[in-house]
Amino acid sequence: MQKALSAAAVLALYPATTFADQVFTDDVIVSDDLLCVGLNCADGEPNINNRSALKLKGINTAILFDDQSETGSFPTHDWQLNANETMQSGRNAFFLSNLTAGTDPFWVEGGAPDNALYVDDDGDVGLGTAAPLSPLHIVSASGPTIRLEDASGTPYAWEVGANADFWYIRDVTALAAPVGVEAGTPGNTFVIRNTGRVGIGTSLPEAPLELESDETFNYFRITADGAEVNQSVDITFTEGPLRTGELRYNIVDGDGPEMRLNADGDLRIDGTLTTAGSCSVGCDAVFDAGYPLPSISDHLAETLALGHLPNVGPTRDGEAWDVTDKMGRMLNELEHAHLYIGQLHATTTAQEARIEALSAQVAALTARLDAQQD
């Protein structure tokens, strides 16, 4: 049988001078709007904003949920809702305690502002707003942030934040912001697809890394601030002659590109070209005393038989050439040619001396004949 009691009647059950427990074996119903529990409750206790309410009145009030389940598969944790800490220097707070585990998993401090945590009827959660527009909506006048902190081992903290100018990732411990996106950044500035391809300026990269632009040129810059001069270089793909694409390499020093490569494979370098300098056939070894230099006739015969200079090798149309190796081989053959020229020069000089001697002899004989005829 249920008994309906007024709030005053319930208070009357707890006179200030009586400390005996009151035990009810049936439902207890309070028909008035207020039920006040606590030693500080008084007759005529004022209501709470004209609402039907349960008032706990005292120092460091709490509601205890004491679970009496047997151990086993049933939940057995005891919980307690608390208002303010019990310690002398405690905080003004409303918090939830897991008495079984000895933890306080949920806190609301007394100074928390309006809408510190708000859940609307769609399930959206607002932090700092009563009108969340997404599953989690964070609003702050000083720039909202999310802090991620590792408390194990060596503590380290990161923040993901935003303000009117930037969205950023900040390394709090190192006092650095390695990632930032400025407000107003155009779409598809940086895209990573599920293939692992990265697009800059495109949402559909067709290579591991693709840079796309609507202009007639596109480029990326490499800068070394520590360099005293010529700190940057631009790698540019641009519209070249006849409106065909051309790859350019340009040191940013106020002049034009130092290298150009067009669609036909033509390479232009505004400077000198220096290679590794390898010489597989031993270019200058020709001048060694023990070098087996073939005779001119033997070398000529071998050249005619092969159809190319022996140490240069074949140079066929349409085949790739190793320019460095080919140049070394050509130098080797050029050194052969100079030695052969030296040999021919020596032979020619000897022949010229012999001809000159013979000419002198002929002149002397001619003079003698003329004298005899006279």
Contacts in CASP RR format, 6 or more apart in sequence:
PFRMAT RR
TARGET T0000
AUTHOR 0000-0000-0000
METHOD contacts of the structure
MODEL  1
MQKALSAAAVLALYPATTFADQVFTDDVIVSDDLLCVGLNCADGEPNINN
RSALKLKGINTAILFDDQSETGSFPTHDWQLNANETMQSGRNAFFLSNLT
AGTDPFWVEGGAPDNALYVDDDGDVGLGTAAPLSPLHIVSASGPTIRLED
ASGTPYAWEVGANADFWYIRDVTALAAPVGVEAGTPGNTFVIRNTGRVGI
GTSLPEAPLELESDETFNYFRITADGAEVNQSVDITFTEGPLRTGELRYN
IVDGDGPEMRLNADGDLRIDGTLTTAGSCSVGCDAVFDAGYPLPSISDHL
AETLALGHLPNVGPTRDGEAWDVTDKMGRMLNELEHAHLYIGQLHATTTA
QEARIEALSAQVAALTARLDAQQD
1 26 0 8 1.000
2 26 0 8 1.000
2 27 0 8 1.000
2 29 0 8 1.000
3 24 0 8 1.000
3 26 0 8 1.000
3 27 0 8 1.000
3 28 0 8 1.000
3 29 0 8 1.000
4 29 0 8 1.000
4 30 0 8 1.000
4 31 0 8 1.000
5 28 0 8 1.000
5 29 0 8 1.000
5 30 0 8 1.000
5 31 0 8 1.000
6 30 0 8 1.000
6 31 0 8 1.000
6 32 0 8 1.000
7 30 0 8 1.000
7 32 0 8 1.000
7 33 0 8 1.000
7 34 0 8 1.000
7 35 0 8 1.000
7 36 0 8 1.000
7 45 0 8 1.000
8 32 0 8 1.000
8 43 0 8 1.000
8 44 0 8 1.000
10 28 0 8 1.000
10 30 0 8 1.000
10 35 0 8 1.000
11 36 0 8 1.000
11 41 0 8 1.000
11 42 0 8 1.000
11 43 0 8 1.000
11 45 0 8 1.000
13 22 0 8 1.000
14 22 0 8 1.000
14 38 0 8 1.000
14 41 0 8 1.000
16 39 0 8 1.000
33 47 0 8 1.000
33 50 0 8 1.000
33 51 0 8 1.000
33 52 0 8 1.000
33 53 0 8 1.000
34 45 0 8 1.000
34 47 0 8 1.000
34 48 0 8 1.000
34 52 0 8 1.000
34 53 0 8 1.000
34 54 0 8 1.000
34 55 0 8 1.000
35 53 0 8 1.000
35 54 0 8 1.000
35 55 0 8 1.000
36 45 0 8 1.000
36 55 0 8 1.000
36 56 0 8 1.000
36 57 0 8 1.000
37 54 0 8 1.000
37 55 0 8 1.000
37 56 0 8 1.000
37 57 0 8 1.000
38 56 0 8 1.000
38 57 0 8 1.000
38 58 0 8 1.000
38 61 0 8 1.000
39 57 0 8 1.000
39 58 0 8 1.000
40 57 0 8 1.000
40 58 0 8 1.000
41 55 0 8 1.000
41 57 0 8 1.000
45 55 0 8 1.000
45 57 0 8 1.000
47 53 0 8 1.000
48 55 0 8 1.000
56 62 0 8 1.000
56 63 0 8 1.000
56 83 0 8 1.000
60 82 0 8 1.000
60 83 0 8 1.000
60 84 0 8 1.000
60 85 0 8 1.000
60 86 0 8 1.000
61 82 0 8 1.000
61 83 0 8 1.000
61 84 0 8 1.000
62 80 0 8 1.000
62 81 0 8 1.000
62 82 0 8 1.000
62 83 0 8 1.000
63 80 0 8 1.000
63 81 0 8 1.000
64 78 0 8 1.000
64 79 0 8 1.000
64 80 0 8 1.000
64 99 0 8 1.000
65 78 0 8 1.000
65 79 0 8 1.000
65 80 0 8 1.000
66 78 0 8 1.000
67 75 0 8 1.000
67 76 0 8 1.000
67 77 0 8 1.000
67 78 0 8 1.000
67 79 0 8 1.000
69 75 0 8 1.000
69 76 0 8 1.000
70 76 0 8 1.000
76 100 0 8 1.000
77 98 0 8 1.000
77 99 0 8 1.000
77 100 0 8 1.000
77 101 0 8 1.000
78 98 0 8 1.000
78 99 0 8 1.000
78 100 0 8 1.000
79 96 0 8 1.000
79 97 0 8 1.000
79 98 0 8 1.000
79 99 0 8 1.000
80 96 0 8 1.000
80 97 0 8 1.000
80 99 0 8 1.000
81 94 0 8 1.000
81 95 0 8 1.000
81 96 0 8 1.000
81 97 0 8 1.000
82 93 0 8 1.000
82 94 0 8 1.000
82 95 0 8 1.000
82 96 0 8 1.000
82 97 0 8 1.000
83 93 0 8 1.000
83 94 0 8 1.000
84 90 0 8 1.000
84 91 0 8 1.000
84 92 0 8 1.000
84 93 0 8 1.000
84 94 0 8 1.000
85 91 0 8 1.000
85 93 0 8 1.000
91 109 0 8 1.000
91 110 0 8 1.000
92 109 0 8 1.000
92 110 0 8 1.000
92 111 0 8 1.000
93 107 0 8 1.000
93 108 0 8 1.000
93 109 0 8 1.000
93 110 0 8 1.000
94 107 0 8 1.000
94 108 0 8 1.000
94 110 0 8 1.000
95 104 0 8 1.000
95 106 0 8 1.000
95 107 0 8 1.000
95 108 0 8 1.000
96 104 0 8 1.000
96 105 0 8 1.000
96 106 0 8 1.000
96 107 0 8 1.000
97 103 0 8 1.000
97 104 0 8 1.000
98 104 0 8 1.000
98 105 0 8 1.000
108 116 0 8 1.000
108 117 0 8 1.000
113 128 0 8 1.000
114 128 0 8 1.000
114 130 0 8 1.000
115 126 0 8 1.000
115 128 0 8 1.000
115 129 0 8 1.000
115 130 0 8 1.000
116 127 0 8 1.000
116 128 0 8 1.000
117 125 0 8 1.000
117 126 0 8 1.000
117 127 0 8 1.000
117 128 0 8 1.000
118 125 0 8 1.000
118 126 0 8 1.000
118 127 0 8 1.000
118 128 0 8 1.000
118 129 0 8 1.000
118 130 0 8 1.000
118 132 0 8 1.000
119 125 0 8 1.000
119 126 0 8 1.000
120 126 0 8 1.000
120 130 0 8 1.000
120 131 0 8 1.000
120 132 0 8 1.000
123 135 0 8 1.000
124 132 0 8 1.000
124 133 0 8 1.000
124 134 0 8 1.000
124 135 0 8 1.000
124 136 0 8 1.000
124 137 0 8 1.000
125 132 0 8 1.000
125 135 0 8 1.000
125 136 0 8 1.000
125 137 0 8 1.000
126 132 0 8 1.000
126 136 0 8 1.000
126 137 0 8 1.000
126 138 0 8 1.000
126 139 0 8 1.000
127 136 0 8 1.000
127 137 0 8 1.000
127 138 0 8 1.000
127 139 0 8 1.000
127 144 0 8 1.000
128 138 0 8 1.000
128 139 0 8 1.000
128 140 0 8 1.000
129 137 0 8 1.000
129 138 0 8 1.000
129 139 0 8 1.000
131 137 0 8 1.000
138 144 0 8 1.000
138 146 0 8 1.000
143 161 0 8 1.000
143 162 0 8 1.000
143 163 0 8 1.000
144 161 0 8 1.000
144 162 0 8 1.000
145 159 0 8 1.000
145 160 0 8 1.000
145 161 0 8 1.000
145 162 0 8 1.000
146 159 0 8 1.000
146 160 0 8 1.000
146 161 0 8 1.000
147 157 0 8 1.000
147 158 0 8 1.000
147 159 0 8 1.000
147 172 0 8 1.000
148 157 0 8 1.000
148 158 0 8 1.000
148 159 0 8 1.000
148 160 0 8 1.000
149 155 0 8 1.000
149 156 0 8 1.000
149 157 0 8 1.000
149 158 0 8 1.000
149 172 0 8 1.000
150 156 0 8 1.000
150 157 0 8 1.000
155 173 0 8 1.000
156 173 0 8 1.000
157 172 0 8 1.000
157 173 0 8 1.000
158 169 0 8 1.000
158 170 0 8 1.000
158 171 0 8 1.000
158 172 0 8 1.000
159 169 0 8 1.000
159 170 0 8 1.000
159 172 0 8 1.000
160 168 0 8 1.000
160 169 0 8 1.000
160 170 0 8 1.000
161 167 0 8 1.000
161 168 0 8 1.000
161 169 0 8 1.000
161 170 0 8 1.000
162 168 0 8 1.000
164 183 0 8 1.000
165 182 0 8 1.000
165 183 0 8 1.000
166 180 0 8 1.000
166 181 0 8 1.000
166 182 0 8 1.000
166 183 0 8 1.000
167 180 0 8 1.000
167 181 0 8 1.000
167 183 0 8 1.000
168 177 0 8 1.000
168 179 0 8 1.000
168 180 0 8 1.000
168 181 0 8 1.000
169 177 0 8 1.000
169 178 0 8 1.000
169 179 0 8 1.000
169 180 0 8 1.000
170 176 0 8 1.000
170 177 0 8 1.000
171 177 0 8 1.000
171 178 0 8 1.000
181 189 0 8 1.000
186 201 0 8 1.000
187 201 0 8 1.000
188 199 0 8 1.000
188 201 0 8 1.000
188 202 0 8 1.000
188 203 0 8 1.000
189 200 0 8 1.000
189 201 0 8 1.000
190 198 0 8 1.000
190 199 0 8 1.000
190 200 0 8 1.000
190 201 0 8 1.000
191 198 0 8 1.000
191 199 0 8 1.000
191 200 0 8 1.000
191 201 0 8 1.000
191 202 0 8 1.000
191 203 0 8 1.000
191 205 0 8 1.000
192 198 0 8 1.000
192 199 0 8 1.000
193 199 0 8 1.000
193 204 0 8 1.000
193 205 0 8 1.000
196 208 0 8 1.000
197 205 0 8 1.000
197 206 0 8 1.000
197 207 0 8 1.000
197 208 0 8 1.000
197 209 0 8 1.000
197 210 0 8 1.000
198 205 0 8 1.000
198 208 0 8 1.000
198 209 0 8 1.000
198 210 0 8 1.000
199 205 0 8 1.000
199 209 0 8 1.000
199 210 0 8 1.000
199 211 0 8 1.000
199 212 0 8 1.000
200 209 0 8 1.000
200 210 0 8 1.000
200 211 0 8 1.000
200 212 0 8 1.000
201 211 0 8 1.000
201 212 0 8 1.000
201 213 0 8 1.000
202 210 0 8 1.000
202 212 0 8 1.000
205 212 0 8 1.000
211 218 0 8 1.000
211 220 0 8 1.000
212 218 0 8 1.000
216 238 0 8 1.000
216 239 0 8 1.000
217 236 0 8 1.000
217 237 0 8 1.000
217 238 0 8 1.000
217 239 0 8 1.000
218 236 0 8 1.000
218 237 0 8 1.000
218 238 0 8 1.000
219 234 0 8 1.000
219 235 0 8 1.000
219 236 0 8 1.000
219 237 0 8 1.000
219 238 0 8 1.000
220 234 0 8 1.000
220 235 0 8 1.000
221 232 0 8 1.000
221 233 0 8 1.000
221 234 0 8 1.000
221 235 0 8 1.000
221 252 0 8 1.000
222 232 0 8 1.000
222 233 0 8 1.000
222 235 0 8 1.000
223 231 0 8 1.000
223 232 0 8 1.000
224 231 0 8 1.000
224 232 0 8 1.000
225 231 0 8 1.000
229 253 0 8 1.000
230 251 0 8 1.000
230 252 0 8 1.000
230 253 0 8 1.000
231 252 0 8 1.000
232 251 0 8 1.000
232 252 0 8 1.000
233 249 0 8 1.000
233 250 0 8 1.000
233 251 0 8 1.000
233 252 0 8 1.000
234 248 0 8 1.000
234 249 0 8 1.000
234 250 0 8 1.000
234 252 0 8 1.000
235 247 0 8 1.000
235 248 0 8 1.000
235 249 0 8 1.000
236 247 0 8 1.000
236 248 0 8 1.000
236 249 0 8 1.000
236 250 0 8 1.000
236 257 0 8 1.000
237 245 0 8 1.000
237 246 0 8 1.000
237 247 0 8 1.000
237 248 0 8 1.000
238 245 0 8 1.000
238 246 0 8 1.000
238 248 0 8 1.000
239 245 0 8 1.000
239 246 0 8 1.000
240 246 0 8 1.000
240 262 0 8 1.000
241 262 0 8 1.000
244 262 0 8 1.000
244 263 0 8 1.000
245 262 0 8 1.000
245 263 0 8 1.000
246 260 0 8 1.000
246 261 0 8 1.000
246 262 0 8 1.000
246 263 0 8 1.000
247 260 0 8 1.000
247 261 0 8 1.000
247 262 0 8 1.000
248 257 0 8 1.000
248 259 0 8 1.000
248 260 0 8 1.000
248 261 0 8 1.000
249 257 0 8 1.000
249 258 0 8 1.000
249 259 0 8 1.000
249 260 0 8 1.000
250 256 0 8 1.000
250 257 0 8 1.000
250 258 0 8 1.000
251 258 0 8 1.000
256 270 0 8 1.000
257 270 0 8 1.000
258 269 0 8 1.000
258 270 0 8 1.000
258 271 0 8 1.000
259 267 0 8 1.000
259 268 0 8 1.000
259 269 0 8 1.000
259 270 0 8 1.000
260 267 0 8 1.000
260 268 0 8 1.000
261 267 0 8 1.000
261 268 0 8 1.000
275 323 0 8 1.000
275 324 0 8 1.000
275 327 0 8 1.000
276 324 0 8 1.000
277 324 0 8 1.000
277 328 0 8 1.000
278 324 0 8 1.000
278 325 0 8 1.000
278 328 0 8 1.000
279 325 0 8 1.000
279 328 0 8 1.000
279 329 0 8 1.000
279 331 0 8 1.000
279 332 0 8 1.000
280 325 0 8 1.000
280 328 0 8 1.000
280 329 0 8 1.000
281 311 0 8 1.000
281 328 0 8 1.000
281 329 0 8 1.000
281 332 0 8 1.000
282 332 0 8 1.000
283 328 0 8 1.000
283 331 0 8 1.000
283 332 0 8 1.000
283 335 0 8 1.000
284 335 0 8 1.000
285 291 0 8 1.000
286 293 0 8 1.000
286 332 0 8 1.000
286 335 0 8 1.000
286 336 0 8 1.000
286 339 0 8 1.000
287 335 0 8 1.000
287 339 0 8 1.000
293 336 0 8 1.000
293 339 0 8 1.000
294 302 0 8 1.000
296 340 0 8 1.000
296 343 0 8 1.000
296 344 0 8 1.000
299 310 0 8 1.000
299 336 0 8 1.000
299 340 0 8 1.000
302 310 0 8 1.000
303 309 0 8 1.000
303 310 0 8 1.000
306 313 0 8 1.000
307 314 0 8 1.000
308 314 0 8 1.000
308 315 0 8 1.000
309 329 0 8 1.000
309 330 0 8 1.000
309 333 0 8 1.000
310 333 0 8 1.000
311 329 0 8 1.000
311 332 0 8 1.000
311 333 0 8 1.000
311 336 0 8 1.000
312 326 0 8 1.000
312 329 0 8 1.000
312 330 0 8 1.000
312 332 0 8 1.000
312 333 0 8 1.000
313 329 0 8 1.000
315 321 0 8 1.000
315 326 0 8 1.000
END
